[in-house]
Amino acid sequence: MEEAPADLHVETLVSGPGTGPRGTLERLRPEPADLLPRNDVAITGFRLSLFKGMGNTRGNGESGFIRSVDQAVDRFHGMVVARL
């Protein structure tokens, strides 16, 4: 998806122990095959994550933690979930 944010982290979930390959969309767009595991392990899914600083206060101000969480959830839903 061209509209998805470049800093979206994608992790391949695999069967068995360990984790699969991961990276940001910025790195994976030119080489999407980098999401495939190197061995013949089965892919069970993908985990999508957006990381964001969470503010330094608990209040409802613009730099507050609660406001930061609300904005992060809204951004993830609007830019990732809704477009899937």
Backbone atoms as SQL, in Angstrom:
CREATE TABLE atoms (id INTEGER PRIMARY KEY, chain TEXT, resi INTEGER, resn TEXT, atom TEXT, x REAL, y REAL, z REAL);
INSERT INTO atoms VALUES
  (1, 'A', 1, 'MET', 'N', 0.833, -1.177, 0.000),
  (2, 'A', 1, 'MET', 'CA', 0.000, 0.000, 0.000),
  (3, 'A', 1, 'MET', 'C', 0.879, 1.242, 0.000),
  (4, 'A', 2, 'GLU', 'N', 0.712, 2.051, -0.957),
  (5, 'A', 2, 'GLU', 'CA', 1.507, 3.263, -1.057),
  (6, 'A', 2, 'GLU', 'C', 1.173, 4.266, 0.039),
  (7, 'A', 3, 'GLU', 'N', -0.071, 4.245, 0.543),
  (8, 'A', 3, 'GLU', 'CA', -0.499, 5.215, 1.542),
  (9, 'A', 3, 'GLU', 'C', -0.041, 4.863, 2.946),
  (10, 'A', 4, 'ALA', 'N', 0.353, 3.625, 3.181),
  (11, 'A', 4, 'ALA', 'CA', 0.761, 3.196, 4.517),
  (12, 'A', 4, 'ALA', 'C', 2.027, 3.944, 4.934),
  (13, 'A', 5, 'PRO', 'N', 2.136, 4.276, 6.220),
  (14, 'A', 5, 'PRO', 'CA', 3.307, 5.031, 6.673),
  (15, 'A', 5, 'PRO', 'C', 4.597, 4.223, 6.560),
  (16, 'A', 6, 'ALA', 'N', 5.664, 4.889, 6.167),
  (17, 'A', 6, 'ALA', 'CA', 6.959, 4.230, 5.973),
  (18, 'A', 6, 'ALA', 'C', 7.503, 3.660, 7.274),
  (19, 'A', 7, 'ASP', 'N', 7.097, 4.228, 8.421),
  (20, 'A', 7, 'ASP', 'CA', 7.615, 3.742, 9.699),
  (21, 'A', 7, 'ASP', 'C', 6.761, 2.631, 10.307),
  (22, 'A', 8, 'LEU', 'N', 5.848, 2.055, 9.526),
  (23, 'A', 8, 'LEU', 'CA', 5.073, 0.899, 9.970),
  (24, 'A', 8, 'LEU', 'C', 6.007, -0.306, 10.038),
  (25, 'A', 9, 'HIS', 'N', 6.049, -0.965, 11.184),
  (26, 'A', 9, 'HIS', 'CA', 6.886, -2.152, 11.374),
  (27, 'A', 9, 'HIS', 'C', 6.059, -3.392, 11.040),
  (28, 'A', 10, 'VAL', 'N', 6.632, -4.295, 10.258),
  (29, 'A', 10, 'VAL', 'CA', 5.983, -5.546, 9.875),
  (30, 'A', 10, 'VAL', 'C', 6.870, -6.691, 10.348),
  (31, 'A', 11, 'GLU', 'N', 6.282, -7.627, 11.088),
  (32, 'A', 11, 'GLU', 'CA', 7.015, -8.803, 11.558),
  (33, 'A', 11, 'GLU', 'C', 6.305, -10.049, 11.059),
  (34, 'A', 12, 'THR', 'N', 7.047, -10.989, 10.495),
  (35, 'A', 12, 'THR', 'CA', 6.500, -12.257, 10.046),
  (36, 'A', 12, 'THR', 'C', 6.413, -13.199, 11.246),
  (37, 'A', 13, 'LEU', 'N', 5.233, -13.741, 11.499),
  (38, 'A', 13, 'LEU', 'CA', 5.051, -14.719, 12.564),
  (39, 'A', 13, 'LEU', 'C', 5.172, -16.101, 11.960),
  (40, 'A', 14, 'VAL', 'N', 5.950, -16.963, 12.596),
  (41, 'A', 14, 'VAL', 'CA', 6.214, -18.292, 12.054),
  (42, 'A', 14, 'VAL', 'C', 5.823, -19.363, 13.061),
  (43, 'A', 15, 'SER', 'N', 5.579, -20.581, 12.569),
  (44, 'A', 15, 'SER', 'CA', 5.278, -21.693, 13.460),
  (45, 'A', 15, 'SER', 'C', 6.560, -22.145, 14.140),
  (46, 'A', 16, 'GLY', 'N', 6.417, -22.703, 15.329),
  (47, 'A', 16, 'GLY', 'CA', 7.578, -23.172, 16.062),
  (48, 'A', 16, 'GLY', 'C', 8.242, -22.061, 16.844),
  (49, 'A', 17, 'PRO', 'N', 9.397, -22.358, 17.418),
  (50, 'A', 17, 'PRO', 'CA', 10.090, -21.363, 18.240),
  (51, 'A', 17, 'PRO', 'C', 10.731, -20.274, 17.392),
  (52, 'A', 18, 'GLY', 'N', 10.967, -19.159, 18.028),
  (53, 'A', 18, 'GLY', 'CA', 11.640, -18.054, 17.352),
  (54, 'A', 18, 'GLY', 'C', 10.673, -17.130, 16.636),
  (55, 'A', 19, 'THR', 'N', 11.246, -16.123, 16.026),
  (56, 'A', 19, 'THR', 'CA', 10.457, -15.153, 15.269),
  (57, 'A', 19, 'THR', 'C', 10.961, -15.103, 13.842),
  (58, 'A', 20, 'GLY', 'N', 10.133, -14.572, 12.979),
  (59, 'A', 20, 'GLY', 'CA', 10.500, -14.447, 11.583),
  (60, 'A', 20, 'GLY', 'C', 11.114, -13.093, 11.286),
  (61, 'A', 21, 'PRO', 'N', 11.367, -12.843, 10.027),
  (62, 'A', 21, 'PRO', 'CA', 11.951, -11.565, 9.610),
  (63, 'A', 21, 'PRO', 'C', 11.042, -10.392, 9.940),
  (64, 'A', 22, 'ARG', 'N', 11.630, -9.232, 10.081),
  (65, 'A', 22, 'ARG', 'CA', 10.860, -8.018, 10.356),
  (66, 'A', 22, 'ARG', 'C', 11.589, -6.809, 9.794),
  (67, 'A', 23, 'GLY', 'N', 10.842, -5.726, 9.635),
  (68, 'A', 23, 'GLY', 'CA', 11.426, -4.487, 9.153),
  (69, 'A', 23, 'GLY', 'C', 10.347, -3.439, 8.969),
  (70, 'A', 24, 'THR', 'N', 10.765, -2.232, 8.631),
  (71, 'A', 24, 'THR', 'CA', 9.810, -1.158, 8.362),
  (72, 'A', 24, 'THR', 'C', 9.393, -1.205, 6.894),
  (73, 'A', 25, 'LEU', 'N', 8.249, -0.608, 6.606),
  (74, 'A', 25, 'LEU', 'CA', 7.809, -0.564, 5.210),
  (75, 'A', 25, 'LEU', 'C', 8.810, 0.166, 4.327),
  (76, 'A', 26, 'GLU', 'N', 9.462, 1.172, 4.877),
  (77, 'A', 26, 'GLU', 'CA', 10.464, 1.909, 4.108),
  (78, 'A', 26, 'GLU', 'C', 11.540, 0.958, 3.581),
  (79, 'A', 27, 'ARG', 'N', 11.967, 0.007, 4.407),
  (80, 'A', 27, 'ARG', 'CA', 12.991, -0.948, 4.008),
  (81, 'A', 27, 'ARG', 'C', 12.420, -2.094, 3.193),
  (82, 'A', 28, 'LEU', 'N', 11.155, -2.476, 3.462),
  (83, 'A', 28, 'LEU', 'CA', 10.576, -3.650, 2.824),
  (84, 'A', 28, 'LEU', 'C', 9.940, -3.363, 1.459),
  (85, 'A', 29, 'ARG', 'N', 9.543, -2.135, 1.204),
  (86, 'A', 29, 'ARG', 'CA', 8.894, -1.842, -0.087),
  (87, 'A', 29, 'ARG', 'C', 9.753, -2.232, -1.283),
  (88, 'A', 30, 'PRO', 'N', 11.047, -1.900, -1.307),
  (89, 'A', 30, 'PRO', 'CA', 11.844, -2.296, -2.469),
  (90, 'A', 30, 'PRO', 'C', 12.138, -3.793, -2.514),
  (91, 'A', 31, 'GLU', 'N', 12.107, -4.472, -1.353),
  (92, 'A', 31, 'GLU', 'CA', 12.430, -5.900, -1.281),
  (93, 'A', 31, 'GLU', 'C', 11.409, -6.634, -0.403),
  (94, 'A', 32, 'PRO', 'N', 10.152, -6.796, -0.861),
  (95, 'A', 32, 'PRO', 'CA', 9.143, -7.450, -0.025),
  (96, 'A', 32, 'PRO', 'C', 9.471, -8.903, 0.301),
  (97, 'A', 33, 'ALA', 'N', 10.315, -9.543, -0.490),
  (98, 'A', 33, 'ALA', 'CA', 10.694, -10.929, -0.206),
  (99, 'A', 33, 'ALA', 'C', 11.492, -11.044, 1.085),
  (100, 'A', 34, 'ASP', 'N', 11.989, -9.933, 1.625),
  (101, 'A', 34, 'ASP', 'CA', 12.707, -9.961, 2.894),
  (102, 'A', 34, 'ASP', 'C', 11.808, -10.392, 4.045),
  (103, 'A', 35, 'LEU', 'N', 10.492, -10.414, 3.837),
  (104, 'A', 35, 'LEU', 'CA', 9.565, -10.878, 4.866),
  (105, 'A', 35, 'LEU', 'C', 9.454, -12.397, 4.913),
  (106, 'A', 36, 'LEU', 'N', 9.987, -13.089, 3.912),
  (107, 'A', 36, 'LEU', 'CA', 9.904, -14.543, 3.870),
  (108, 'A', 36, 'LEU', 'C', 11.003, -15.157, 4.729),
  (109, 'A', 37, 'PRO', 'N', 10.666, -16.165, 5.553),
  (110, 'A', 37, 'PRO', 'CA', 11.692, -16.833, 6.360),
  (111, 'A', 37, 'PRO', 'C', 12.722, -17.521, 5.468),
  (112, 'A', 38, 'ARG', 'N', 13.941, -17.623, 5.941),
  (113, 'A', 38, 'ARG', 'CA', 15.031, -18.226, 5.168),
  (114, 'A', 38, 'ARG', 'C', 14.885, -19.741, 5.048),
  (115, 'A', 39, 'ASN', 'N', 14.320, -20.392, 6.057),
  (116, 'A', 39, 'ASN', 'CA', 14.139, -21.846, 5.993),
  (117, 'A', 39, 'ASN', 'C', 12.700, -22.157, 5.586),
  (118, 'A', 40, 'ASP', 'N', 12.322, -23.402, 5.601),
  (119, 'A', 40, 'ASP', 'CA', 10.989, -23.802, 5.148),
  (120, 'A', 40, 'ASP', 'C', 9.939, -23.766, 6.252),
  (121, 'A', 41, 'VAL', 'N', 10.078, -22.894, 7.210),
  (122, 'A', 41, 'VAL', 'CA', 9.120, -22.782, 8.300),
  (123, 'A', 41, 'VAL', 'C', 7.837, -22.113, 7.778),
  (124, 'A', 42, 'ALA', 'N', 6.697, -22.540, 8.320),
  (125, 'A', 42, 'ALA', 'CA', 5.407, -22.011, 7.863),
  (126, 'A', 42, 'ALA', 'C', 5.139, -20.626, 8.450),
  (127, 'A', 43, 'ILE', 'N', 4.618, -19.743, 7.625),
  (128, 'A', 43, 'ILE', 'CA', 4.202, -18.412, 8.079),
  (129, 'A', 43, 'ILE', 'C', 2.806, -18.543, 8.671),
  (130, 'A', 44, 'THR', 'N', 2.625, -18.049, 9.895),
  (131, 'A', 44, 'THR', 'CA', 1.320, -18.123, 10.555),
  (132, 'A', 44, 'THR', 'C', 0.600, -16.780, 10.574),
  (133, 'A', 45, 'GLY', 'N', 1.297, -15.702, 10.261),
  (134, 'A', 45, 'GLY', 'CA', 0.655, -14.388, 10.246),
  (135, 'A', 45, 'GLY', 'C', 1.691, -13.281, 10.213),
  (136, 'A', 46, 'PHE', 'N', 1.202, -12.076, 10.396),
  (137, 'A', 46, 'PHE', 'CA', 2.065, -10.894, 10.414),
  (138, 'A', 46, 'PHE', 'C', 1.632, -9.998, 11.558),
  (139, 'A', 47, 'ARG', 'N', 2.580, -9.324, 12.179),
  (140, 'A', 47, 'ARG', 'CA', 2.290, -8.356, 13.237),
  (141, 'A', 47, 'ARG', 'C', 2.651, -6.976, 12.713),
  (142, 'A', 48, 'LEU', 'N', 1.705, -6.035, 12.805),
  (143, 'A', 48, 'LEU', 'CA', 1.912, -4.664, 12.361),
  (144, 'A', 48, 'LEU', 'C', 2.001, -3.758, 13.586),
  (145, 'A', 49, 'SER', 'N', 3.000, -2.880, 13.605),
  (146, 'A', 49, 'SER', 'CA', 3.196, -1.990, 14.752),
  (147, 'A', 49, 'SER', 'C', 3.615, -0.612, 14.268),
  (148, 'A', 50, 'LEU', 'N', 3.103, 0.411, 14.953),
  (149, 'A', 50, 'LEU', 'CA', 3.566, 1.782, 14.770),
  (150, 'A', 50, 'LEU', 'C', 4.074, 2.258, 16.118),
  (151, 'A', 51, 'PHE', 'N', 5.287, 2.778, 16.173),
  (152, 'A', 51, 'PHE', 'CA', 5.856, 3.256, 17.422),
  (153, 'A', 51, 'PHE', 'C', 5.751, 4.766, 17.486),
  (154, 'A', 52, 'LYS', 'N', 5.480, 5.266, 18.694),
  (155, 'A', 52, 'LYS', 'CA', 5.305, 6.708, 18.874),
  (156, 'A', 52, 'LYS', 'C', 5.714, 7.081, 20.283),
  (157, 'A', 53, 'GLY', 'N', 6.359, 8.224, 20.435),
  (158, 'A', 53, 'GLY', 'CA', 6.640, 8.758, 21.766),
  (159, 'A', 53, 'GLY', 'C', 5.326, 9.049, 22.480),
  (160, 'A', 54, 'MET', 'N', 5.293, 8.808, 23.768),
  (161, 'A', 54, 'MET', 'CA', 4.023, 8.870, 24.484),
  (162, 'A', 54, 'MET', 'C', 3.873, 10.073, 25.397),
  (163, 'A', 55, 'GLY', 'N', 4.623, 11.109, 25.222),
  (164, 'A', 55, 'GLY', 'CA', 4.459, 12.303, 26.045),
  (165, 'A', 55, 'GLY', 'C', 5.103, 12.122, 27.404),
  (166, 'A', 56, 'ASN', 'N', 5.229, 13.228, 28.120),
  (167, 'A', 56, 'ASN', 'CA', 5.925, 13.170, 29.399),
  (168, 'A', 56, 'ASN', 'C', 5.053, 13.558, 30.588),
  (169, 'A', 57, 'THR', 'N', 3.762, 13.767, 30.373),
  (170, 'A', 57, 'THR', 'CA', 2.855, 14.093, 31.470),
  (171, 'A', 57, 'THR', 'C', 1.610, 13.235, 31.358),
  (172, 'A', 58, 'ARG', 'N', 0.862, 13.121, 32.453),
  (173, 'A', 58, 'ARG', 'CA', -0.346, 12.298, 32.446),
  (174, 'A', 58, 'ARG', 'C', -1.591, 13.097, 32.093),
  (175, 'A', 59, 'GLY', 'N', -1.499, 14.397, 32.029),
  (176, 'A', 59, 'GLY', 'CA', -2.674, 15.242, 31.818),
  (177, 'A', 59, 'GLY', 'C', -3.238, 15.149, 30.417),
  (178, 'A', 60, 'ASN', 'N', -4.258, 15.963, 30.161),
  (179, 'A', 60, 'ASN', 'CA', -4.919, 15.982, 28.863),
  (180, 'A', 60, 'ASN', 'C', -4.340, 17.020, 27.910),
  (181, 'A', 61, 'GLY', 'N', -3.223, 17.638, 28.268),
  (182, 'A', 61, 'GLY', 'CA', -2.598, 18.631, 27.403),
  (183, 'A', 61, 'GLY', 'C', -2.072, 18.000, 26.131),
  (184, 'A', 62, 'GLU', 'N', -1.619, 18.822, 25.205),
  (185, 'A', 62, 'GLU', 'CA', -1.130, 18.348, 23.917),
  (186, 'A', 62, 'GLU', 'C', 0.039, 17.380, 24.055),
  (187, 'A', 63, 'SER', 'N', 0.852, 17.514, 25.113),
  (188, 'A', 63, 'SER', 'CA', 2.005, 16.626, 25.273),
  (189, 'A', 63, 'SER', 'C', 1.729, 15.510, 26.276),
  (190, 'A', 64, 'GLY', 'N', 0.487, 15.366, 26.685),
  (191, 'A', 64, 'GLY', 'CA', 0.142, 14.382, 27.699),
  (192, 'A', 64, 'GLY', 'C', 0.127, 12.958, 27.182),
  (193, 'A', 65, 'PHE', 'N', 0.328, 12.020, 28.110),
  (194, 'A', 65, 'PHE', 'CA', 0.371, 10.603, 27.772),
  (195, 'A', 65, 'PHE', 'C', -0.952, 10.122, 27.191),
  (196, 'A', 66, 'ILE', 'N', -2.057, 10.481, 27.814),
  (197, 'A', 66, 'ILE', 'CA', -3.377, 10.020, 27.358),
  (198, 'A', 66, 'ILE', 'C', -3.661, 10.533, 25.953),
  (199, 'A', 67, 'ARG', 'N', -3.366, 11.787, 25.698),
  (200, 'A', 67, 'ARG', 'CA', -3.555, 12.360, 24.355),
  (201, 'A', 67, 'ARG', 'C', -2.681, 11.639, 23.347),
  (202, 'A', 68, 'SER', 'N', -1.438, 11.314, 23.737),
  (203, 'A', 68, 'SER', 'CA', -0.531, 10.608, 22.834),
  (204, 'A', 68, 'SER', 'C', -1.058, 9.222, 22.474),
  (205, 'A', 69, 'VAL', 'N', -1.617, 8.523, 23.460),
  (206, 'A', 69, 'VAL', 'CA', -2.182, 7.202, 23.196),
  (207, 'A', 69, 'VAL', 'C', -3.363, 7.319, 22.241),
  (208, 'A', 70, 'ASP', 'N', -4.251, 8.273, 22.494),
  (209, 'A', 70, 'ASP', 'CA', -5.399, 8.490, 21.610),
  (210, 'A', 70, 'ASP', 'C', -4.946, 8.762, 20.180),
  (211, 'A', 71, 'GLN', 'N', -3.950, 9.620, 20.016),
  (212, 'A', 71, 'GLN', 'CA', -3.461, 9.957, 18.680),
  (213, 'A', 71, 'GLN', 'C', -2.815, 8.751, 18.006),
  (214, 'A', 72, 'ALA', 'N', -2.057, 7.959, 18.763),
  (215, 'A', 72, 'ALA', 'CA', -1.408, 6.779, 18.191),
  (216, 'A', 72, 'ALA', 'C', -2.440, 5.761, 17.727),
  (217, 'A', 73, 'VAL', 'N', -3.482, 5.535, 18.525),
  (218, 'A', 73, 'VAL', 'CA', -4.531, 4.588, 18.144),
  (219, 'A', 73, 'VAL', 'C', -5.270, 5.087, 16.913),
  (220, 'A', 74, 'ASP', 'N', -5.614, 6.367, 16.895),
  (221, 'A', 74, 'ASP', 'CA', -6.297, 6.942, 15.733),
  (222, 'A', 74, 'ASP', 'C', -5.446, 6.838, 14.474),
  (223, 'A', 75, 'ARG', 'N', -4.138, 7.124, 14.598),
  (224, 'A', 75, 'ARG', 'CA', -3.245, 7.059, 13.436),
  (225, 'A', 75, 'ARG', 'C', -3.140, 5.626, 12.920),
  (226, 'A', 76, 'PHE', 'N', -2.942, 4.657, 13.823),
  (227, 'A', 76, 'PHE', 'CA', -2.815, 3.266, 13.409),
  (228, 'A', 76, 'PHE', 'C', -4.097, 2.784, 12.740),
  (229, 'A', 77, 'HIS', 'N', -5.234, 3.121, 13.322),
  (230, 'A', 77, 'HIS', 'CA', -6.508, 2.691, 12.739),
  (231, 'A', 77, 'HIS', 'C', -6.729, 3.332, 11.376),
  (232, 'A', 78, 'GLY', 'N', -6.522, 4.630, 11.282),
  (233, 'A', 78, 'GLY', 'CA', -6.784, 5.354, 10.037),
  (234, 'A', 78, 'GLY', 'C', -5.827, 5.014, 8.917),
  (235, 'A', 79, 'MET', 'N', -4.546, 4.819, 9.242),
  (236, 'A', 79, 'MET', 'CA', -3.534, 4.630, 8.204),
  (237, 'A', 79, 'MET', 'C', -3.242, 3.160, 7.909),
  (238, 'A', 80, 'VAL', 'N', -3.656, 2.248, 8.803),
  (239, 'A', 80, 'VAL', 'CA', -3.325, 0.840, 8.593),
  (240, 'A', 80, 'VAL', 'C', -4.590, -0.013, 8.555),
  (241, 'A', 81, 'VAL', 'N', -5.297, -0.110, 9.678),
  (242, 'A', 81, 'VAL', 'CA', -6.424, -1.025, 9.803),
  (243, 'A', 81, 'VAL', 'C', -7.533, -0.704, 8.800),
  (244, 'A', 82, 'ALA', 'N', -7.931, 0.540, 8.713),
  (245, 'A', 82, 'ALA', 'CA', -9.028, 0.919, 7.825),
  (246, 'A', 82, 'ALA', 'C', -8.691, 0.646, 6.357),
  (247, 'A', 83, 'ARG', 'N', -7.431, 0.715, 5.989),
  (248, 'A', 83, 'ARG', 'CA', -7.036, 0.504, 4.600),
  (249, 'A', 83, 'ARG', 'C', -6.864, -0.973, 4.245),
  (250, 'A', 84, 'LEU', 'N', -6.743, -1.831, 5.270),
  (251, 'A', 84, 'LEU', 'CA', -6.636, -3.268, 4.996),
  (252, 'A', 84, 'LEU', 'C', -7.996, -3.792, 4.613);
